[in-house]
Amino acid sequence: MGKIYALSDIHGCLSPLKEALTLITLKPEDRVVFLGDYVDRGRHSCQVLQTIMDFETRHPGQVTVLLGNHDEWFCDWLFEPENAYIGYAMNMGIETIESFFTEHNFQAILNSQGDAPNIHVRLQAIEEKLRENLLNAPENQKLLTWLKRKYQFPRYVETPTQIFVHAGVDEEAGEYWKSATAPEIFTCKYPFTTGKFYKTIICGHFRSSFVAGDEGYLGRVYFDQASHYFIDGYVNKSGKVPVLVYDTQSKQYTSFEKIADTWHEYRLNERSN
C-alpha cells in the first residue's frame, strides 16, 4: 500500500510542471495519475507532453495519463479532423500547434498559400499544411504514437473508494455512473458538482478558486468537505500545478504549499473512506 499522486490542468506550462514533479518521490508501491489538459493556453504544450511521456517511461506501470477536453480537441484536430472542433487550429489551439515547430518553420507555413483566392481558402490550406507537417515530422513520431494511444484509453481511473477523472461523472446515476455517464461528461462536465457521493472524486477542469468562490485557493487544492477534491490550480495565472497526495494506508489527503521559496506538505481535511 502506497501513495497516489494526482496532477491536472498543466496547459502548456512547462516550468510549473517540472517544479511539481520535484515534489513526487515514487516508491515501487506508489502511482501517479495525470488528469488531463496538458495543452493549450501556454506556449510549451509539446514539451509538456514530452515531459509526461518521459516520466511515464521512467516509472513503468506506475503512471496513468488521462486526457482532458483540451487534449481531446487537439487529438481530434490531429487524428480525426472530420470531428475537429471548428476553428481550433486558428484559435485556442494555435500555440499548441506552434510548440511542435521551430519558429522558422512555423512562420514559413503561416506565410505560405499567398495565392489563395480568399482568406477562408488560405486559412484552410495553412491548417492542412500544419497538420501534415506535424504528423509527418520524424522527431514527432514517438510522441504522437504515445498520444494517440492515450486518446484511445478510458477517461477515468477507479479505486475501491475513489474516481480520478478530468471533469467528473454523472453523479445522479449513483453506483451506475460508469454506464450512465455520457463520454463528453468525463472531460467537459458543466456545471461542477459538490456534496456527498458514494466515492471520492478527484478532478481538474474547474479552477479550484472558482469552485471555492475564494481567490485564496488559486494554485491550491480545494476540498468541498464532502466528496470532491478539485485540483485545477489555474496554472496560467498562479504559476503552480497543485499536487494532491493520497496515502492509501493512513487514508489521508495532503498537498503542498510554497512558503519563502520552500515547499511544505500540509494535510487536507478529508472524509473517512
Buried (B, 14 or more C-beta within 10 A) or exposed (E): EBBBBBBBBBBBBBEBBBBBBEBBEBEEEBBBBBBBBBBBBBEBBBBBBBBBBEBBEEBEEBBBBBBBBBBBBBBBBBBEEEEBBEEBBBEBBBBBBBBBBEEEBBEEBBEEBEEBEEEEEBBBBBBEBBBEBBEEBEEBEEBBEBBEEBBEEEBBBBBEBBBBBBBBBBBEEEEEBEEBBEEEBBBBBEEBBBEEBEBBBBBBBBBBBBBBEEEEBBBBBBBBEEBBBBBBBBBBEBBBBBBBBBBBEEEBBBBBBEEEEEEEEEEBEBBEE
